[in-house]
Amino acid sequence: MVGSYAAGGGRGAAVAEGKLDELRRRMGKADGDLLRIVGVGGGAWGSAFCALLQDAYGRHRDKAQVRVWRRPGRAVDRATAEHLFEVINSREDVLRRLIRRCAYLKYVEARLGDRTLYADEILRDGFCLNMVDTPLCPLKVVTNLQEAVWDADIVINGLPSTDTREVFGEIGRYWKERIRPPVIISLAKGIEASIDPVPRIITPTQMISNATGVPLENILYLGGPNIASEIYNKEYANARICGADKWRKPLAKFLRQPHFIVWDNSDLITHEVMGGLKNIYAIGAGMVAALTNESATSKSVYFSLCTSEMIYITHLLAEDPEKLAGPLLADTYVTLLKGRNAWYGQKLAKGELTLEMGDSIKGKGTIQGVSAVHAFYELLSQSSLSVTHPEVKKLVAPVELCPILKTLYKILIKRELATDSILQAIRDESMYDPRERIEMSQRQCLYRPSLLGLPKDSLMYSLHSGPQDPSLCAKCISCSNADSILY
């Protein structure tokens, strides 16, 4: 039963309380002072993540408080209300809970069309508008952003990356008088690209820090694999929380549950970038699956090609990126297999959705891979980042070595190609063996510190930017072919 780990008696509850007490001490909480945890955003993963915390720690009401902020006023349409009523009546535990809370009648009225339900209203009863088939535990929902966050100790960013800057810009105004900054865990997967004054990426943790003034050591990223409904229903999963030493190990321990194992890692950049990239390539995976009638062979070919592009791109953005293994690989795999971006690609290829419908889809939320395609393409097409093409030995923009990304850009953003062009991209006779792209990434100096906004006068920038003596870079000394070093 969902929530049984903390709600049941005995050892599980004692372990949960012990972890809660340990984190409270680390955060300097006095007896009687609540540890305030606030989720910002009411999407599927943000809501499910807060529900996991509510299940684990919500019974200790004198020590912890879990709340969720979401925007008010989002109406639930009649068809969704009818489906929600069916879900309620198919689950005896949910039906009994709503009757006890005197909340069942409003769902009857909504099904008949006699009442309008709202997303924040149903979230209080444990229903996320983007995941109505998976009832959650009841949640405390606040629709006033200032009230929700002004004294929060831990903030969970469950917003799409496209909304993160705006909302946290508003939050930053409420935190101007704070003496001690909160700890922020970002679940957002995506990046922005800035071209002026120099091409660079802006990750969600950077957006949050820039908008609020909270130091980066207090902002962490948590990545999957995480299909929200499956994790809440206690399918075994693992994840990594990434960031500075100060908070990642204590939070990994706090978040860990028997079915949700959380490890920690210091490589924030690779994990955030991969979080955005996997959404891009998941759209293509959905297209390939639909266009080949779920051909296992075609999907596996696509997987090998797209992961090699992902590895290549991360070598541009991190000096020594985390290898695509463990939770990073699992997160990529599960997103290509079943995530909302893969679903979106399938629907486009089948003609059941059109690009004109936009990237915010009823019942699914924001398809973050679309904006990520645009951001990464724009970033990697800049001539100032040119690399040497391994065959023609000429300088080309990095995107020229990413044929799948280029094709998705022409399909989704420029709308110059049909969805079946993705098959041509992976069947092109001139396509590299994925091993070659990976070996090139690992062998040669692709790292561009400027892409992370590092100043030109920094040591890291001077060692890796612009044509100069390869012997200046310790990493370059071991390159097997000095003529092919990429600057």
C-alpha positions, 0 to 999 in steps of 0.5 A: 500500500502506498505510504506504508513505509512511514505510515506503518508501525515499527522500524520503518516509521522509526527510521523515517523519524530518525532521518528527519531529526538528523536533517533538522539538526543539520539545518539548525531547527529548534524543538517546535520549529517546523522543517518547512518543505514546499514544492513549487509547481503541480506537474506530475513529477513535482506532485508525486515527489512531494507526495512521497515526502508527505507519505514518509514524513507527513505524520510527524506534524510537530517536526515537518510540514510538506506543502505544494504551490500551484497556480490557481484557476486551472479548470478541469474539463468535463471529459477529465472530470468524468475520467477522474470519477471512474478512477475514484470508483475503481479504487475502494481506498480512494473512494472511502477516503473521499467519503470520509473527507466529505469530498466525494459529492463534488466529483459526482456533480462534476461528472454530471456537469453541475460543477467545475473542478479546479486543478489546485482543488483536486490536488488537495484530494490527491489528484494531479491533473497531468496524472489522473490515473494515479491517485496520490495522498492528500496534499496541502496546496497553497495558491499564493506564491509568497505565502508558500515560499517566504519561510520555506527551508527546502524548496522543490522546483517541480516547474518545467525549465521554461517556467523556472526563470519567471517563477523564481524571479518572483520568489527572489523578491520575497526572499530579499530579507532572508538571513539564511538561504533555503536549500533548493532541489530542482527536478527541472530538465532542460536548458536555455541558450544565450547567444550574446555576448558569447554562446553559453548554456543556462541550466535550471540551477543557474536560472534559480541562482541568478533569479534569487541570489541563493548560492549554487552550493544550496541548489541541487539537481535530482535526476531519475529514472523517474516515471512519476506514477511508477515511482509513487506506486513503489516500483523500484527506482534509483536516482542521483542528487547532484551538487556541492558537498554541503547538502547532497549527502544529507539530502540523499539520505533524507530522500532515500526510501526502500523503493527509491534509492538516492545516490549523490554525485558532484557532477551537476553540469553533466547530469543537468545537461543530460536531463535536457538532452534526453528529452530531445532524443526521446521525441525522436525515439517516439517517432522511430517507434511509431514509424517502424511499428515498434521495431526493436532493431530500429529502436536499438540503432536509434538508441546507440546513435543518439546516446553517442550524440549526447556523450559528444555534447557533454564533452563540450560542456564539462571537462571530465563529464560523468560517463553515461552509466548508472542512473544517467543511462537509466534515466535516458533509457526510461525517457526514450522508452516511456516518457511524455516526450517519447509519447509526443513523438509517437503521436506526431508520427501517427498524425494524432497530434500536430506541431500547431497544437504547441508543446503544452498538451492536455493531460501531459503538461509541457513537452520540454524536449521541444524547447530543448531542441531549439536551445541546443541547436542554436547553441551548437550551431555557432561558428565561434564554437567550431570544431575540426571535422574528423573526415574533411579536416575543416572547421564546422559548427559542433551541430554538424556532428549531431545529425539527429539533433539537426533533423529534429530541429528541422522537423520540430522548429523549422518545420521543413521536414516530415517526421519520417525524416528521422528514419533517413537520419539514422539510416544514412550510409555516411552515418558514423559508427557511434563508437567513433563519435564517443572515442573522438569525444574522449580523445580530443579536447572538446571542452568549451568553458565559455559555454558555462559562462566562465570568463575569458581570463580564467585559467580554465578558459585560457587552456581550452579556448582558441588555437594555441600550443597543445602542450599547454593542456595536460589533457591534450598531451595524451591525444593520439593525433595532435593535428586532430585536436579540436579547439 
